Amino acid sequence: MKQQFNLTIDYQQIAVFESTLKNPFNDWTPAHINQGFSWRPLSVSFSTLEEGNIEVEVKIANKVVLCKKTIRAIQVPFITKSGKLAIASIADSKKISVPINTYLLIFETGYNQKKNWCRFTFIPSLKPQPAILLQDEELTISNSLLMEAKEA
């Protein structure tokens, strides 16, 4: 499975969540901003490099393989109970489907000919762990990642 589409990004954030959530977006604390994501079960928001139009790619894979043009890469656990997800900003969204499973969700972002892009890779995993795989200058990571957030 591989899907590609464009979204309009507001507030430099893009989210992946179960499409049935009533309040799908997460609140951001300073710690979330520093680490580049805000996570809670069934919903995760990532900070993008800029606002505006972004090219989005979604795929399922068996292992982590980062794109050579990736500037920032973050992995988080993601469990889907319905398989019906949305990838969204405040202003725009796209519905996708993935098999019901527990995943390691990889978020990558970078530039391709000055256009901002991001890629979400879902990797089936029994015990997915969060990590910053590639850090750019906007992220300031402390000793541990904050793995709880409130609804926005």
C-alpha positions in Angstrom: 0.0 0.0 0.0 1.3 3.4 -0.9 -0.7 6.6 -1.2 0.3 10.2 -2.1 -1.7 13.4 -1.8 -1.3 17.1 -0.9 -2.5 18.8 2.3 -2.5 22.4 3.5 -0.7 22.8 6.8 -1.6 25.3 9.5 0.4 26.0 12.6 3.2 23.7 11.3 1.5 20.6 12.5 0.2 17.4 10.8 -1.7 14.7 12.7 -2.5 11.0 12.3 -5.5 9.7 14.2 -8.4 7.3 14.3 -11.0 9.0 12.1 -13.7 8.3 14.7 -12.1 10.4 17.5 -14.4 13.3 18.5 -11.4 15.6 19.5 -8.6 14.2 17.4 -6.0 17.0 17.7 -3.5 17.2 20.6 -2.6 20.0 22.9 1.1 21.0 22.7 3.2 21.8 25.8 6.7 23.3 25.5 8.1 19.8 25.9 6.0 18.6 23.0 7.2 21.5 20.8 10.9 20.8 21.7 10.6 17.1 20.8 8.6 17.8 17.6 5.5 15.7 18.4 2.5 15.4 20.7 1.3 11.8 21.3 -1.6 10.1 23.0 -3.3 6.7 22.2 -5.1 6.8 18.8 -3.7 10.3 17.9 -0.3 11.8 17.2 0.7 15.2 15.9 4.0 16.1 14.4 5.6 19.5 13.7 6.4 20.2 10.1 9.2 22.3 8.7 6.8 25.0 7.5 3.1 25.9 6.9 1.4 25.8 3.5 1.2 23.0 0.9 2.9 19.7 1.8 3.3 16.6 -0.3 2.3 13.6 1.9 3.2 9.9 1.3 1.8 7.0 3.3 3.0 3.5 3.1 3.3 0.2 5.0 6.7 -1.4 5.2 8.6 -4.2 7.0 11.6 -2.1 8.2 12.8 1.4 8.7 14.5 2.9 5.6 14.8 6.7 5.8 14.8 8.8 2.6 18.2 10.4 1.8 16.5 13.9 1.8 15.0 13.5 5.3 15.8 16.4 7.6 13.7 15.2 10.6 12.6 11.7 11.5 10.5 10.6 14.5 9.1 7.1 15.4 6.2 6.5 17.8 3.9 3.6 18.6 0.6 3.6 16.9 -2.3 1.2 17.4 -5.3 1.3 15.2 -8.5 -0.3 16.4 -10.6 0.4 13.3 -8.0 0.7 10.5 -9.8 3.9 9.5 -7.4 6.8 9.9 -7.2 10.5 9.0 -4.1 12.4 8.2 -4.9 16.1 8.8 -4.1 19.6 9.7 -6.5 22.1 11.2 -7.7 23.1 7.7 -7.4 20.0 5.6 -7.6 16.2 5.9 -7.4 12.9 4.0 -8.9 9.6 5.1 -6.8 6.5 4.7 -7.1 2.8 5.6 -4.5 0.5 7.1 -4.9 -3.1 8.5 -5.8 -3.2 12.2 -2.5 -3.7 14.0 0.1 -2.3 16.3 2.6 -0.2 14.4 5.9 1.6 14.7 4.9 4.9 12.9 7.8 6.7 11.3 7.3 10.4 10.4 9.9 11.9 8.0 10.0 15.4 6.6 12.3 17.4 4.3 12.4 19.4 1.1 12.3 18.3 -2.5 13.1 21.2 -4.9 12.2 23.7 -2.1 8.8 22.0 -1.6 8.0 20.6 1.9 7.1 16.9 2.0 6.5 14.3 4.7 6.2 10.5 4.7 4.4 8.3 7.2 5.6 4.7 7.2 3.6 2.1 9.2 5.7 -0.9 10.3 3.9 -3.7 12.1 5.6 -4.1 15.5 4.9 -6.0 18.7 6.7 -3.6 21.0 7.2 -0.2 19.2 9.3 2.4 21.1 9.4 6.1 20.5 12.6 7.7 19.3 14.0 10.7 17.5 15.8 9.1 14.5 17.0 12.2 12.8 17.1 15.6 14.6 17.3 19.0 13.0 18.1 22.3 14.7 14.5 23.1 15.7 14.2 20.1 18.0 15.6 20.2 21.5 15.5 16.8 23.1 15.7 16.1 26.9 16.6 12.8 28.5 13.2 11.3 27.9 10.4 11.8 25.4 7.0 13.0 26.7 4.5 10.2 25.7 1.3 11.8 27.0 -0.9 14.6 25.7 -4.3 16.1 26.2 -7.0 16.7 23.7 -6.8 20.2 22.1 
